[in-house]
Amino acid sequence: AARGLSSSDRQEPDRKDSSMSDTDWNPLKMRWAALPDDAADNETACTLRLANMINAFRHRGHFAANLDPLRGSSHKKLNAHEPIYWVNTDAVDVCRLLRNYPHSVDLSVYGLDDVDMARRFNLSSEFLAHKKKWWTVMEVVDFMRERYCGSIAVEYTHLSDRYQRSWIKTIFESSQGTTHEAKPVELRPPPTAQMEAMPSRRRSRPLGGSMQPLTDEEKMEALEILVRSDHLERFLGNKFPAVKRFGIEGAEAVLPGLHALIRRGAQLGVEGIELGMAHRGRLNVLVNLFGKPLGAICNEFTESDMSVGDVKYHLGTHAVKHFGGKQVYMNLAANPSHLEAVNAVVVGKARAKQYFIGSANNPGHARVLPILLHGDAAFSGQGIVAEVMQLADIPSYTTGGTIHIIINNMIGFTTDPRASRSSYHCTNVAKGVEAPIFHVNGDDIEAVMHVCRVASEWRQTFGRDCVVDIVCYRRHGHNELDEPSLTQPLTYAEIARHPTVLEMHTQELIEQGVVNTDKVRELSHRILQEFESEYSLAKTYRPAPSDWLASNWQGYAISSLCNARPYNLTGVPIKTLKRVGRAITRLPPDFTAHPKIVELFQRRLDNLEKGKVDMAMAELLAAGVLMLPMEPDDSFGRIRRQDDDGDRSLADTIDALQPHALTEYVDHPTVDVRLSGQDSERGTFNHR
């Protein structure tokens, strides 16, 4: 049409005249040639076809993995019309091979259907990390399915570094730590409809390399973390049924996974954690990872304290925790409603800390670890994710690797994956920076913990980004006040029938003999009593001003990883702040404001005169001060620090920080302030 041809002049290509028929390129119509009769040629052909199948598992096993807690393997749906999966899995060779596994396998996909199932082949050149040399066809199928298509799947063949690929291959294919020997599959009759409806209890976890199965003690620790995570959501839901909390129900495995990741990182030299996340599960992370008092959370729910002036699931915190005897300084960055906006802040803070604690020969990357939690829709849909990841290996920006954890509940607000992205997985953007991608079923707690430990080892070994994709579900709506069955009736009917993560994991531990029902009940009762006790203290809880800060902006911002942090003095006189504050709270005489706005402004003015401001007022004061020219003042930048010797003056502070600190007053002109974005006029929340 661009060349001026009319529709009648254009002709579709004649398939009959084409030199290549669809049987030459269509995987559903291609047929393998018969195996050679000559013994040597037959051996070679069979070995090559087995190698082809093995590499298919490594490249495309993730398409057939048992990742979805609700649907199982990727080629199954809740309903024939469900639009969640759009990749033609019939065109994926591994999916065709395993379509009816373990009842039957379609070996014709790889031209192995005529091979004697008892015959063994020397595959030592393919399985370099495995002690076993001679394999039957079905032993290969069972082994590769267990390692690449179980509760864990991995994408790593896009890595250009052969050593890095070999490292991951060794982790997944090593014979060490194997839970059981691969055995030929028992071909059983096709399952009944009732059998099809039952979720599979088989756990397939590759526990090779340095990764060993959890001890009973570790399993009990993970169980307690899971119980706390589950019970916290239920507790808050019962106490505050009409309040949004953006709970983590359906993805509770994230908490045991984070604990395992940080513990393993601490063993490998991590001293500081910089964590960024959106609102989903934030309250659970605050309480069950950072140890924020539940009384503080409940106090914020009742909104009896107005010192913060922001919603509870936007706030950050800091803590010093011990993991396996190792002390770790942890910061959770505050985050606005704009999901991924915190990414650059977190990696920037991590880079700054690494700079101050490191040296030219040892930049400190291994000592500070940035972790980012994402939603699946945001990870694939928001450009800032790719922008920040592209900085990962630039020398002046690298942090020595960021671990990205995706809470993949397969929905974005009310949007199904098919309507929100063009890729099968939400993680494809990570391939652009050659980050390995670990997919894991969120119903399998031990698999999640195992993958998170592998992620820590990868980062500490290679200093590069990696992605952990925890495939789970969202038990409630976008928030607890939404009704999700209006937009996803099939999915939420299945979720209503699906047992919780805690129920499934507890049953598994009971079957293993790790714990009994009485101990689980005792643990549950103890934790609920603890929650009730903290809840009773909520009304009397008085938070310190620094409780919600990710870290103090002064010298402690390095979390005590180094002795001092140089900084420029950016303060202004109190009288200047009050002048700006009075202007901000003055309504024009000819403007009729909403009564609540009048009340808000008056409350702000009263607090200002008392020397108190909340976060929203602080934002406005900062913008207002920038718009004013700076005027030298005797009280400029005066810092009061309480220590053993009493108050420390500005001069004392400068002397302590020389030669790094700014020692002279620097005048600057008025700075233009421009607010942009959809919230700059309406402000999202009243306090803005």
C-alpha positions as CSV (number, residue, x, y, z in Angstrom):
1,A,0.0,0.0,0.0
2,A,2.9,2.3,0.7
3,R,4.2,1.8,-2.8
4,G,0.9,2.8,-4.3
5,L,-0.5,-0.7,-4.9
6,S,-4.2,-1.2,-4.6
7,S,-5.6,-4.1,-2.6
8,S,-6.4,-5.9,-5.9
9,D,-2.8,-5.7,-7.0
10,R,-1.5,-7.4,-3.9
11,Q,-1.6,-11.2,-3.7
12,E,-1.1,-13.5,-0.8
13,P,1.9,-15.8,-1.3
14,D,0.9,-19.1,-2.8
15,R,1.7,-21.8,-0.3
16,K,1.8,-24.5,-3.0
17,D,4.5,-22.6,-4.9
18,S,6.7,-22.1,-1.8
19,S,9.9,-24.0,-1.7
20,M,9.3,-24.8,2.0
21,S,6.2,-26.6,3.2
22,D,4.8,-26.1,6.7
23,T,6.1,-29.6,7.7
24,D,9.6,-28.2,7.3
25,W,9.1,-25.5,10.0
26,N,5.9,-26.3,11.9
27,P,6.9,-28.1,15.2
28,L,3.5,-29.8,15.4
29,K,3.9,-31.4,11.9
30,M,7.6,-32.2,11.9
31,R,8.6,-35.8,12.2
32,W,12.0,-37.2,13.2
33,A,13.7,-39.5,10.8
34,A,13.9,-43.2,11.7
35,L,16.9,-44.2,13.9
36,P,19.8,-45.7,12.0
37,D,20.1,-49.5,11.9
38,D,23.9,-49.4,12.4
39,A,24.7,-49.9,16.1
40,A,27.3,-47.1,16.3
41,D,25.2,-44.7,14.3
42,N,22.1,-45.6,16.4
43,E,24.0,-44.9,19.6
44,T,25.2,-41.6,18.3
45,A,21.7,-40.5,17.1
46,C,20.1,-41.5,20.4
47,T,22.7,-39.7,22.4
48,L,22.3,-36.5,20.3
49,R,18.5,-36.7,20.6
50,L,18.8,-37.1,24.4
51,A,21.1,-34.1,24.5
52,N,18.6,-32.1,22.5
53,M,15.9,-33.1,25.1
54,I,18.1,-32.2,28.0
55,N,18.9,-28.7,26.6
56,A,15.2,-28.2,25.9
57,F,14.5,-28.6,29.6
58,R,17.2,-26.1,30.4
59,H,15.9,-23.6,27.9
60,R,12.1,-24.1,28.1
61,G,11.4,-26.2,31.2
62,H,9.9,-23.1,32.9
63,F,6.9,-23.2,30.5
64,A,5.9,-26.7,31.9
65,A,6.8,-26.0,35.5
66,N,4.3,-26.5,38.4
67,L,4.4,-22.8,39.3
68,D,0.8,-21.7,39.6
69,P,-0.7,-22.6,43.0
70,L,-4.2,-22.5,41.5
71,R,-3.8,-24.1,38.1
72,G,-0.7,-26.2,38.4
73,S,1.2,-26.5,35.2
74,S,1.1,-23.7,32.7
75,H,-1.0,-25.5,30.1
76,K,-4.0,-25.9,32.5
77,K,-6.8,-23.4,33.0
78,L,-9.6,-23.0,35.5
79,N,-11.9,-22.7,32.5
80,A,-11.6,-23.2,28.8
81,H,-12.2,-19.6,28.2
82,E,-9.8,-18.2,30.8
83,P,-7.5,-15.7,29.1
84,I,-4.6,-15.9,31.5
85,Y,-2.3,-18.1,29.4
86,W,-1.9,-17.1,25.8
87,V,1.3,-18.9,24.8
88,N,0.6,-21.8,22.6
89,T,2.1,-24.5,24.8
90,D,1.5,-27.1,22.2
91,A,4.3,-25.4,20.3
92,V,6.6,-25.8,23.3
93,D,8.3,-29.2,23.1
94,V,8.7,-29.7,26.8
95,C,5.0,-29.1,27.4
96,R,4.1,-31.6,24.7
97,L,6.4,-34.1,26.2
98,L,5.0,-33.8,29.7
99,R,1.3,-33.1,28.9
100,N,0.1,-36.3,30.5
101,Y,3.0,-36.8,32.9
102,P,3.3,-39.0,35.0
103,H,0.7,-41.2,33.3
104,S,2.5,-41.1,29.9
105,V,5.1,-39.1,28.1
106,D,5.3,-38.2,24.4
107,L,8.8,-39.2,23.4
108,S,8.1,-38.7,19.8
109,V,8.7,-35.0,20.4
110,Y,12.4,-35.8,20.4
111,G,12.4,-38.8,18.2
112,L,12.9,-41.2,21.1
113,D,9.6,-43.1,21.0
114,D,11.3,-46.2,19.4
115,V,14.2,-46.4,21.9
116,D,14.3,-49.4,24.3
117,M,13.3,-48.0,27.7
118,A,15.7,-50.3,29.5
119,R,18.7,-49.2,27.4
120,R,21.3,-46.9,29.0
121,F,23.4,-44.1,27.5
122,N,26.6,-42.5,28.6
123,L,25.6,-38.9,29.3
124,S,28.5,-37.9,31.5
125,S,29.4,-35.1,29.1
126,E,25.9,-33.6,29.5
127,F,25.6,-34.0,33.3
128,L,29.1,-32.7,34.4
129,A,27.8,-32.0,37.9
130,H,26.2,-35.4,38.5
131,K,28.1,-38.5,39.6
132,K,25.8,-40.8,37.5
133,K,27.1,-41.6,34.0
134,W,24.7,-44.1,32.5
135,W,21.0,-43.2,32.1
136,T,17.8,-44.6,30.6
137,V,15.5,-42.3,28.6
138,M,12.9,-42.2,31.4
139,E,15.5,-41.5,34.1
140,V,16.6,-38.5,32.1
141,V,12.9,-37.3,31.8
142,D,12.3,-37.8,35.5
143,F,15.5,-36.1,36.6
144,M,15.1,-33.1,34.3
145,R,11.5,-32.6,35.1
146,E,12.3,-32.6,38.8
147,R,15.1,-30.1,38.4
148,Y,13.5,-27.7,35.9
149,C,9.7,-28.3,36.0
150,G,8.8,-28.7,39.6
151,S,8.0,-26.1,42.2
152,I,11.1,-24.2,41.0
153,A,12.0,-23.2,37.4
154,V,15.0,-21.2,36.2
155,E,15.8,-19.1,33.1
156,Y,19.6,-18.8,32.7
157,T,20.5,-19.8,29.2
158,H,20.3,-16.1,28.1
159,L,23.5,-15.4,30.1
160,S,26.5,-14.8,27.9
161,D,29.0,-15.8,30.6
162,R,29.7,-19.5,30.3
163,Y,31.0,-19.6,33.9
164,Q,27.8,-18.1,35.3
165,R,25.7,-20.5,33.3
166,S,27.8,-23.4,34.6
167,W,27.4,-22.2,38.2
168,I,23.6,-22.2,37.9
169,K,23.6,-25.6,36.1
170,T,25.6,-27.1,38.9
171,I,23.2,-25.8,41.5
172,F,20.3,-27.4,39.7
173,E,21.8,-30.6,38.4
174,S,24.3,-31.6,41.0
175,S,23.8,-35.1,42.6
176,Q,24.6,-33.6,46.0
177,G,21.7,-33.0,48.3
178,T,19.2,-34.8,46.0
179,T,16.1,-35.8,47.8
180,H,15.6,-39.0,45.9
181,E,17.1,-40.9,43.0
182,A,15.3,-40.4,39.7
183,K,13.4,-43.5,38.8
184,P,11.6,-44.5,35.6
185,V,8.1,-43.2,35.6
186,E,5.3,-45.7,36.2
187,L,2.9,-45.3,33.3
188,R,-0.5,-45.3,35.0
189,P,-4.0,-45.1,33.5
190,P,-5.3,-41.6,32.8
191,P,-6.7,-39.9,35.9
192,T,-10.3,-39.6,36.7
193,A,-12.0,-36.2,36.8
194,Q,-11.9,-36.3,40.6
195,M,-8.2,-37.0,40.6
196,E,-7.6,-34.1,38.2
197,A,-9.3,-31.7,40.6
198,M,-7.0,-32.7,43.5
199,P,-3.9,-30.5,43.8
200,S,-0.6,-32.3,43.5
201,R,1.3,-32.8,46.8
202,R,4.5,-33.8,45.1
203,R,7.3,-31.4,45.8
204,S,10.1,-31.2,43.2
205,R,13.0,-29.1,44.5
206,P,16.5,-29.2,43.1
207,L,18.7,-29.3,46.2
208,G,22.0,-29.7,44.5
209,G,25.3,-27.9,44.9
210,S,25.9,-26.1,48.2
211,M,22.1,-26.1,48.9
212,Q,21.0,-28.7,51.3
213,P,17.5,-29.6,52.6
214,L,16.3,-27.6,55.7
215,T,17.0,-29.1,59.1
216,D,14.1,-29.7,61.4
217,E,15.1,-26.7,63.5
218,E,15.1,-24.5,60.3
219,K,11.7,-25.9,59.4
220,M,10.3,-24.9,62.8
221,E,11.8,-21.4,62.5
222,A,10.2,-21.1,59.0
223,L,6.9,-22.4,60.4
224,E,6.8,-19.7,63.1
225,I,7.6,-17.0,60.6
226,L,4.7,-18.3,58.4
227,V,2.3,-18.5,61.4
228,R,3.2,-14.9,62.4
229,S,2.7,-13.7,58.8
230,D,-0.7,-15.5,58.5
231,H,-2.0,-14.6,61.9
232,L,-1.0,-10.9,61.6
233,E,-3.2,-10.5,58.6
234,R,-6.1,-12.2,60.3
235,F,-5.6,-10.3,63.5
236,L,-5.6,-6.9,61.7
237,G,-8.6,-7.9,59.6
238,N,-10.6,-8.8,62.7
239,K,-9.6,-5.7,64.7
240,F,-9.9,-3.2,61.7
241,P,-12.4,-4.8,59.3
242,A,-13.1,-1.5,57.5
243,V,-9.6,-0.3,57.0
244,K,-7.4,-0.9,53.9
245,R,-4.2,-2.8,54.8
246,F,-3.1,-4.3,51.4
247,G,-2.5,-7.6,53.0
248,I,-0.1,-10.3,51.8
249,E,-2.6,-13.2,52.0
250,G,-1.8,-15.7,49.3
251,A,1.8,-14.7,49.2
252,E,2.8,-15.4,52.8
253,A,5.9,-17.3,51.6
254,V,7.6,-13.9,50.9
255,L,8.4,-13.5,54.7
256,P,10.2,-16.9,55.1
257,G,11.9,-16.2,51.8
258,L,13.2,-12.8,53.0
259,H,14.5,-14.2,56.2
260,A,16.3,-17.0,54.3
261,L,17.7,-14.5,51.8
262,I,19.1,-12.1,54.5
263,R,20.4,-14.9,56.7
264,R,22.3,-16.4,53.8
265,G,23.6,-13.0,52.8
266,A,24.8,-12.3,56.3
267,Q,26.7,-15.6,56.2
268,L,28.4,-14.4,53.1
269,G,29.4,-11.0,54.3
270,V,26.3,-8.7,54.1
271,E,26.2,-6.2,56.9
272,G,23.5,-3.8,55.6
273,I,20.2,-4.2,53.8
274,E,18.4,-1.5,51.8
275,L,14.9,-2.6,51.1
276,G,12.3,-1.0,48.9
277,M,8.7,-2.2,48.2
278,A,5.2,-1.0,47.4
279,H,2.2,-1.3,49.7
280,R,1.4,-5.0,49.2
281,G,2.5,-6.8,52.4
282,R,4.3,-3.8,53.8
283,L,2.7,-4.0,57.2
284,N,3.7,-7.6,57.5
285,V,7.3,-6.8,56.5
286,L,7.4,-4.0,59.1
287,V,6.3,-6.2,61.9
288,N,7.7,-9.7,61.0
289,L,11.0,-8.7,59.4
290,F,11.9,-5.4,60.9
291,G,10.3,-6.0,64.3
292,K,8.2,-2.8,64.4
293,P,5.9,-3.0,67.5
294,L,2.4,-4.1,66.6
295,G,1.2,-1.5,69.0
296,A,2.7,1.1,66.7
297,I,0.9,-0.3,63.7
298,C,-2.5,-0.4,65.6
299,N,-1.9,3.1,66.8
300,E,-1.6,4.2,63.2
301,F,-4.8,2.3,62.3
302,T,-6.7,4.3,64.9
303,E,-5.1,7.5,63.6
304,S,-4.7,8.8,67.1
305,D,-1.2,10.0,66.3
306,M,-0.9,12.7,63.7
307,S,2.9,13.3,63.8
308,V,3.5,11.4,60.6
309,G,0.7,12.7,58.4
310,D,0.9,9.9,55.9
311,V,-0.8,6.5,55.4
312,K,0.6,3.6,57.3
313,Y,1.5,1.5,54.3
314,H,3.7,4.2,52.8
315,L,6.1,4.4,55.8
316,G,9.6,3.2,56.2
317,T,11.6,2.1,59.3
318,H,15.1,0.9,60.3
319,A,16.3,-1.8,62.6
320,V,19.3,-3.8,63.7
321,K,18.6,-7.5,63.6
322,H,20.6,-10.7,64.1
323,F,20.5,-13.5,61.5
324,G,22.4,-16.7,62.4
325,G,24.5,-14.8,64.9
326,K,25.4,-12.0,62.3
327,Q,24.3,-8.4,63.0
328,V,22.6,-6.7,60.0
329,Y,21.6,-3.0,59.7
330,M,18.3,-2.9,57.8
331,N,16.4,0.1,56.3
332,L,13.0,0.1,54.6
333,A,12.6,3.1,52.4
334,A,9.4,5.1,52.5
335,N,7.4,4.8,49.3
336,P,4.6,6.9,47.7
337,S,1.6,5.5,45.8
338,H,3.6,5.4,42.6
339,L,4.7,1.8,43.0
340,E,8.2,1.5,41.5
341,A,9.3,5.1,42.3
342,V,11.4,3.9,45.2
343,N,13.7,1.7,43.1
344,A,16.3,4.4,42.3
345,V,16.2,5.7,45.8
346,V,17.0,2.3,47.3
347,V,19.9,1.5,44.9
348,G,21.2,5.1,45.3
349,K,21.3,4.7,49.1
350,A,23.0,1.4,48.8
351,R,25.6,2.9,46.4
352,A,26.2,5.8,48.8
353,K,26.7,3.5,51.8
354,Q,29.1,1.3,49.8
355,Y,31.1,4.4,48.8
356,F,31.5,5.5,52.4
357,I,32.4,2.2,53.9
358,G,34.6,1.0,51.0
359,S,37.9,2.0,49.4
360,A,39.4,2.1,45.9
361,N,40.5,-1.5,46.1
362,N,37.4,-2.7,48.0
363,P,34.3,-0.7,47.0
364,G,32.1,-2.3,49.7
365,H,29.6,-3.9,47.4
366,A,29.5,-7.2,49.2
367,R,28.7,-5.5,52.5
368,V,25.5,-3.6,51.5
369,L,22.7,-5.4,49.7
370,P,19.8,-3.7,48.0
371,I,16.5,-5.7,47.8
372,L,13.5,-4.5,45.8
373,L,10.0,-6.1,46.1
374,H,7.8,-5.6,43.0
375,G,4.3,-6.5,41.8
376,D,4.1,-8.5,38.6
377,A,2.1,-5.9,36.7
378,A,4.4,-3.1,37.8
379,F,7.6,-5.0,37.1
380,S,6.6,-5.6,33.4
381,G,4.7,-2.4,32.9
382,Q,6.6,0.5,34.5
383,G,9.6,1.9,32.6
384,I,11.5,2.9,35.7
385,V,12.1,-0.8,36.4
386,A,14.1,-1.2,33.2
387,E,15.8,2.2,33.6
388,V,17.1,1.3,37.0
389,M,18.2,-2.2,36.0
390,Q,20.2,-0.7,33.1
391,L,22.4,1.0,35.6
392,A,23.3,-2.3,37.2
393,D,26.7,-2.8,35.7
394,I,27.7,0.8,34.9
395,P,30.9,1.3,36.9
396,S,29.9,4.6,38.5
397,Y,26.4,3.3,39.4
398,T,26.7,-0.4,40.2
399,T,25.8,-1.6,43.6
400,G,27.3,-5.1,43.1
401,G,23.9,-6.6,42.3
402,T,20.3,-6.0,43.4
403,I,18.0,-8.8,44.3
404,H,14.5,-8.3,42.8
405,I,11.7,-10.2,44.4
406,I,8.3,-10.2,42.5
407,I,5.1,-10.9,44.4
408,N,3.5,-12.3,41.3
409,N,-0.2,-12.7,42.2
410,M,-1.0,-12.8,38.5
411,I,-3.2,-9.7,38.6
412,G,-2.7,-6.0,38.4
413,F,-5.5,-4.3,40.3
414,T,-8.3,-5.9,38.2
415,T,-6.3,-6.7,35.0
416,D,-5.4,-10.2,33.9
417,P,-1.8,-10.8,32.7
418,R,-3.0,-11.2,29.1
419,A,-4.3,-7.7,29.1
420,S,-1.3,-6.1,30.8
421,R,1.8,-7.4,29.0
422,S,3.0,-9.1,25.8
423,S,5.4,-11.6,27.4
424,Y,4.5,-14.9,28.9
425,H,6.3,-14.2,32.2
426,C,6.3,-10.8,33.8
427,T,10.1,-11.1,34.3
428,N,11.3,-10.8,30.6
429,V,12.6,-7.3,31.1
430,A,15.3,-8.7,33.3
431,K,16.8,-10.6,30.4
432,G,17.9,-7.2,29.0
433,V,20.6,-7.0,31.7
434,E,21.4,-10.8,31.7
435,A,19.9,-11.4,35.1
436,P,19.1,-15.0,35.9
437,I,15.4,-15.5,36.7
438,F,14.2,-18.0,39.4
439,H,10.5,-18.8,39.3
440,V,9.0,-20.6,42.3
441,N,5.5,-21.8,43.4
442,G,4.4,-19.6,46.3
443,D,2.6,-22.5,48.0
444,D,5.9,-24.3,48.5
445,I,7.6,-22.6,51.4
446,E,10.8,-24.6,51.4
447,A,11.2,-24.1,47.6
448,V,10.8,-20.3,48.1
449,M,13.4,-20.3,50.9
450,H,15.8,-22.4,48.7
451,V,15.5,-20.1,45.8
452,C,16.1,-17.0,48.0
453,R,19.3,-18.6,49.4
454,V,20.4,-19.3,45.8
455,A,19.7,-15.7,44.9
456,S,21.9,-14.5,47.8
457,E,24.7,-16.8,46.8
458,W,24.5,-15.6,43.2
459,R,24.7,-12.0,44.2
460,Q,27.6,-12.4,46.6
461,T,29.4,-14.6,44.0
462,F,29.0,-12.6,40.9
463,G,27.9,-9.1,42.0
464,R,25.1,-9.0,39.5
465,D,21.3,-8.6,39.6
466,C,19.0,-11.5,39.8
467,V,15.2,-12.0,40.0
468,V,13.1,-14.2,42.2
469,D,9.5,-14.6,40.8
470,I,7.2,-15.9,43.6
471,V,4.1,-17.1,41.7
472,C,1.2,-16.8,44.1
473,Y,-2.3,-15.3,44.3
474,R,-4.2,-12.5,46.0
475,R,-6.8,-13.9,48.4
476,H,-8.7,-10.6,48.6
477,G,-9.2,-7.7,46.3
478,H,-6.7,-4.9,45.5
479,N,-7.5,-3.9,49.0
480,E,-9.7,-5.6,51.6
481,L,-12.7,-3.4,50.8
482,D,-12.9,-4.4,47.1
483,E,-15.0,-7.3,45.8
484,P,-12.7,-9.2,43.3
485,S,-15.3,-11.7,42.2
486,L,-17.0,-9.0,40.2
487,T,-14.1,-8.9,37.8
488,Q,-12.5,-12.3,38.2
489,P,-15.3,-14.7,39.2
490,L,-13.6,-17.9,38.1
491,T,-10.3,-17.1,39.8
492,Y,-11.8,-16.1,43.0
493,A,-14.1,-19.1,43.2
494,E,-11.0,-21.2,43.0
495,I,-9.2,-19.1,45.6
496,A,-12.2,-19.6,48.0
497,R,-11.7,-23.3,47.7
498,H,-7.9,-23.2,47.9
499,P,-6.3,-24.0,51.3
500,T,-4.1,-21.3,52.7
501,V,-0.3,-21.5,52.5
502,L,-0.1,-22.1,56.3
503,E,-2.6,-25.0,56.1
504,M,-0.7,-26.7,53.3
505,H,2.7,-26.2,54.9
506,T,1.6,-27.3,58.3
507,Q,0.1,-30.5,56.9
508,E,3.3,-31.2,55.1
509,L,5.4,-30.8,58.3
510,I,3.0,-33.0,60.2
511,E,3.3,-35.7,57.5
512,Q,7.1,-35.4,57.8
513,G,6.9,-35.9,61.5
514,V,8.6,-32.5,62.2
515,V,5.7,-31.2,64.3
516,N,2.4,-32.4,65.6
517,T,-1.0,-30.8,65.8
518,D,-0.7,-29.9,69.5
519,K,2.6,-28.0,68.9
520,V,1.0,-26.1,66.0
521,R,-2.0,-25.1,68.2
522,E,0.3,-24.1,71.0
523,L,2.4,-21.9,68.7
524,S,-0.7,-20.3,67.2
525,H,-2.2,-19.6,70.6
526,R,1.1,-18.1,71.9
527,I,1.4,-15.7,68.9
528,L,-2.2,-14.6,69.1
529,Q,-1.8,-13.9,72.8
530,E,1.3,-11.8,72.0
531,F,-0.7,-9.8,69.4
532,E,-3.5,-9.2,71.9
533,S,-1.1,-8.0,74.5
534,E,0.5,-5.5,72.1
535,Y,-2.9,-4.4,70.8
536,S,-3.9,-3.5,74.4
537,L,-1.0,-1.1,74.6
538,A,-1.7,0.6,71.3
539,K,-3.7,3.5,72.8
540,T,-0.8,4.3,75.1
541,Y,1.9,4.0,72.5
542,R,3.7,7.2,71.7
543,P,6.0,6.9,68.7
544,A,9.3,8.6,68.6
545,P,9.7,11.1,65.6
546,S,12.4,8.8,64.1
547,D,10.3,5.6,64.1
548,W,9.0,6.1,60.6
549,L,12.3,7.2,59.1
550,A,14.2,4.7,57.1
551,S,17.3,6.1,58.8
552,N,18.3,9.4,60.3
553,W,19.5,11.8,57.6
554,Q,22.5,12.8,59.7
555,G,25.6,10.7,60.3
556,Y,23.6,7.6,61.3
557,A,22.3,7.4,57.7
558,I,25.2,4.9,57.0
559,S,23.6,2.7,59.8
560,S,26.8,2.8,61.8
561,L,28.7,0.8,59.1
562,C,31.3,3.6,59.1
563,N,32.4,6.1,61.7
564,A,31.2,9.3,59.9
565,R,29.3,10.6,56.9
566,P,30.2,14.0,55.5
567,Y,27.3,16.1,54.6
568,N,26.5,19.7,53.7
569,L,24.5,21.8,56.1
570,T,21.1,22.6,54.5
571,G,19.1,23.9,57.4
572,V,17.4,27.3,57.6
573,P,16.6,29.4,60.7
574,I,13.5,28.5,62.7
575,K,12.1,32.0,62.1
576,T,12.3,31.5,58.3
577,L,10.4,28.2,58.6
578,K,7.7,29.9,60.7
579,R,7.4,32.7,58.1
580,V,6.9,30.2,55.3
581,G,4.5,28.1,57.4
582,R,2.3,31.1,58.2
583,A,2.1,31.9,54.6
584,I,1.2,28.3,53.7
585,T,-1.6,28.2,56.2
586,R,-3.1,31.7,55.4
587,L,-6.3,31.3,53.3
588,P,-7.2,34.2,51.0
589,P,-10.0,36.3,52.5
590,D,-12.2,36.0,49.4
591,F,-11.9,32.2,49.2
592,T,-14.4,30.0,50.8
593,A,-12.6,26.8,51.9
594,H,-14.1,23.4,52.9
595,P,-14.6,23.3,56.7
596,K,-12.2,20.4,57.0
597,I,-9.6,22.4,55.1
598,V,-10.1,25.3,57.5
599,E,-9.7,22.9,60.4
600,L,-6.6,21.3,58.9
601,F,-4.9,24.7,58.2
602,Q,-5.7,25.9,61.7
603,R,-4.3,22.7,63.3
604,R,-1.1,23.1,61.2
605,L,-0.7,26.7,62.3
606,D,-1.1,25.8,65.9
607,N,1.4,23.0,65.7
608,L,3.8,25.3,63.8
609,E,3.8,27.9,66.6
610,K,4.6,25.0,69.0
611,G,7.5,23.9,66.9
612,K,5.8,20.8,65.6
613,V,5.2,19.7,62.0
614,D,4.0,16.5,60.2
615,M,5.5,15.0,57.1
616,A,3.0,16.8,54.7
617,M,3.8,20.2,56.3
618,A,7.5,19.4,56.1
619,E,7.2,18.8,52.3
620,L,5.4,22.2,51.9
621,L,8.0,24.0,54.1
622,A,10.8,22.5,52.0
623,A,9.2,23.7,48.7
624,G,8.6,27.1,50.2
625,V,12.1,27.6,51.5
626,L,13.6,26.7,48.2
627,M,11.6,29.5,46.6
628,L,13.2,32.1,49.0
629,P,16.7,33.5,48.7
630,M,18.8,32.4,51.6
631,E,19.7,35.0,54.2
632,P,22.7,34.5,56.6
633,D,21.6,34.3,60.2
634,D,23.3,33.7,63.5
635,S,21.2,30.6,64.1
636,F,21.6,29.2,60.6
637,G,22.2,25.4,60.6
638,R,22.4,25.3,64.4
639,I,22.5,21.6,65.3
640,R,21.7,20.4,68.8
641,R,23.0,17.0,69.7
642,Q,22.7,15.5,73.1
643,D,25.7,13.5,74.2
644,D,27.8,12.9,77.3
645,D,29.2,16.4,77.2
646,G,25.8,18.1,76.7
647,D,24.7,20.0,73.6
648,R,27.1,20.1,70.6
649,S,27.2,23.3,68.7
650,L,27.5,23.9,65.0
651,A,31.2,24.7,65.3
652,D,31.8,21.5,67.1
653,T,30.0,19.5,64.4
654,I,32.0,21.1,61.6
655,D,35.3,20.5,63.4
656,A,34.4,16.9,63.8
657,L,33.6,16.4,60.1
658,Q,36.5,18.3,58.5
659,P,37.9,18.2,55.9
660,H,34.7,16.8,54.3
661,A,32.0,19.1,55.5
662,L,31.0,22.4,54.0
663,T,32.7,24.9,56.3
664,E,31.6,28.2,54.8
665,Y,28.1,29.6,54.3
666,V,27.1,29.5,50.6
667,D,24.5,31.9,49.4
668,H,22.2,30.7,46.6
669,P,19.5,32.4,44.5
670,T,15.8,31.6,44.5
671,V,15.1,28.1,43.1
672,D,12.1,27.6,40.9
673,V,9.9,24.6,42.1
674,R,7.8,22.8,39.6
675,L,5.3,20.1,40.7
676,S,4.4,17.6,37.9
677,G,2.3,14.6,37.7
678,Q,-1.4,13.7,38.2
679,D,-1.3,14.4,41.9
680,S,0.3,17.9,41.8
681,E,-3.1,19.6,41.8
682,R,-5.5,17.3,43.7
683,G,-2.9,15.9,46.0
684,T,-4.1,12.3,46.4
685,F,-4.6,12.8,50.1
686,N,-6.2,15.7,51.9
687,H,-3.0,16.4,53.9
688,R,-1.2,17.3,50.7
